[in-house]
Amino acid sequence: MLAVVSMALVSCGGGNSSSSKRGPEITLDELDDYYNVKSYKLETNAEVKGKDHLDDVKGTLTLVLKRNKEEMKLKASQIEGAHVNASAKDYDGIKTLFYGDCDGLIKRIVKENEKEVTLEIPIRGVDPTISWDSEEKKNEERTAFYNALTKSECLAEINLYVDLKDE
């Protein structure tokens, strides 16, 4: 049985990069000039998997983007690939919390140039513990990542990366 933990939909304020007191900073890389983040939602099965199986976590990151008035200069044919990742608060250092490929989604929104778009990106968790100094450090890292996957206020940032083809 797959249970899904859902974080409340958090509205993010204006601007290209957005953040709220409770939510993460969200950046859109090459799309920052064209879209603003209206809201996000992260759904995972982290509570079912537990903090000792973070690399088995699966879920969906939903980003609702609103088109701004900037003329779209980016073309779908320029996009080589795209992915999303995130990091946790309460963690000393930068490590990826989850990862999701979204090449086709990003090409589609650039091509269609809609006023508002919802991206549903499948994500998978990443084990934060590549090397540990101690059992205490191992537990600290896993707890920070688990909390970020289950509590929106523990997510530090979400980054969408768009890789462009060399011209």
PEHU-V407165 format. One record per backbone hydrogen bond with DSSP energy under -0.5 kcal/mol. CO is the residue of the C=O (numbers start at 1). NH is the residue of the N-H. E is the energy in kcal/mol with one decimal. If there is no record, write none. Layout:
co=CO nh=NH e=E
co=CO nh=NH e=E
//
This chain:
co=1 nh=3 e=-0.7
co=4 nh=6 e=-0.6
co=5 nh=44 e=-1.8
co=9 nh=11 e=-0.5
co=10 nh=40 e=-1.0
co=18 nh=26 e=-2.3
co=19 nh=13 e=-0.7
co=23 nh=20 e=-0.6
co=25 nh=158 e=-2.9
co=26 nh=18 e=-1.4
co=27 nh=160 e=-2.1
co=28 nh=31 e=-2.4
co=29 nh=32 e=-1.8
co=31 nh=34 e=-1.5
co=31 nh=35 e=-2.4
co=34 nh=68 e=-2.8
co=36 nh=38 e=-0.6
co=36 nh=66 e=-2.9
co=38 nh=12 e=-1.7
co=39 nh=64 e=-2.7
co=40 nh=10 e=-1.4
co=41 nh=43 e=-0.5
co=41 nh=62 e=-3.2
co=42 nh=7 e=-1.5
co=43 nh=60 e=-2.5
co=44 nh=5 e=-3.8
co=45 nh=49 e=-2.2
co=46 nh=50 e=-3.0
co=50 nh=53 e=-1.5
co=53 nh=56 e=-1.6
co=54 nh=57 e=-1.2
co=57 nh=125 e=-3.0
co=58 nh=45 e=-1.5
co=59 nh=123 e=-2.5
co=60 nh=43 e=-2.7
co=60 nh=62 e=-0.6
co=61 nh=63 e=-0.6
co=61 nh=121 e=-3.2
co=62 nh=41 e=-2.0
co=63 nh=65 e=-0.6
co=63 nh=119 e=-3.2
co=64 nh=38 e=-3.1
co=64 nh=39 e=-1.4
co=65 nh=117 e=-2.6
co=66 nh=36 e=-2.4
co=71 nh=73 e=-0.7
co=75 nh=78 e=-1.7
co=76 nh=79 e=-1.4
co=78 nh=80 e=-0.6
co=78 nh=165 e=-3.1
co=81 nh=163 e=-2.9
co=82 nh=102 e=-2.5
co=82 nh=103 e=-0.5
co=83 nh=161 e=-3.4
co=84 nh=100 e=-2.0
co=85 nh=159 e=-2.9
co=86 nh=97 e=-3.9
co=86 nh=98 e=-0.5
co=87 nh=156 e=-2.2
co=87 nh=157 e=-1.1
co=91 nh=93 e=-1.3
co=93 nh=95 e=-0.6
co=97 nh=126 e=-1.9
co=98 nh=86 e=-1.0
co=99 nh=124 e=-2.2
co=100 nh=84 e=-2.7
co=102 nh=106 e=-2.2
co=103 nh=107 e=-2.4
co=104 nh=108 e=-2.2
co=105 nh=109 e=-2.3
co=106 nh=110 e=-2.1
co=107 nh=111 e=-2.2
co=108 nh=112 e=-2.9
co=109 nh=113 e=-2.0
co=115 nh=67 e=-3.7
co=117 nh=65 e=-3.3
co=117 nh=119 e=-0.5
co=118 nh=120 e=-0.6
co=119 nh=63 e=-2.4
co=119 nh=121 e=-0.7
co=120 nh=122 e=-0.6
co=121 nh=61 e=-2.8
co=123 nh=59 e=-1.8
co=124 nh=99 e=-2.2
co=128 nh=130 e=-1.3
co=134 nh=138 e=-2.3
co=135 nh=139 e=-2.5
co=136 nh=140 e=-2.2
co=137 nh=141 e=-2.5
co=138 nh=142 e=-2.3
co=139 nh=143 e=-2.3
co=140 nh=144 e=-2.1
co=141 nh=145 e=-2.2
co=142 nh=146 e=-2.8
co=143 nh=147 e=-2.7
co=144 nh=148 e=-1.8
co=145 nh=149 e=-1.6
co=146 nh=150 e=-1.0
co=147 nh=150 e=-0.5
co=147 nh=151 e=-2.5
co=151 nh=154 e=-2.1
co=152 nh=155 e=-1.3
co=154 nh=89 e=-3.1
co=156 nh=25 e=-2.3
co=157 nh=87 e=-2.1
co=158 nh=27 e=-2.4
co=159 nh=85 e=-2.3
co=159 nh=161 e=-0.5
co=161 nh=83 e=-2.0
co=161 nh=163 e=-0.5
co=162 nh=164 e=-0.6
co=163 nh=80 e=-3.1
co=163 nh=81 e=-1.6
//
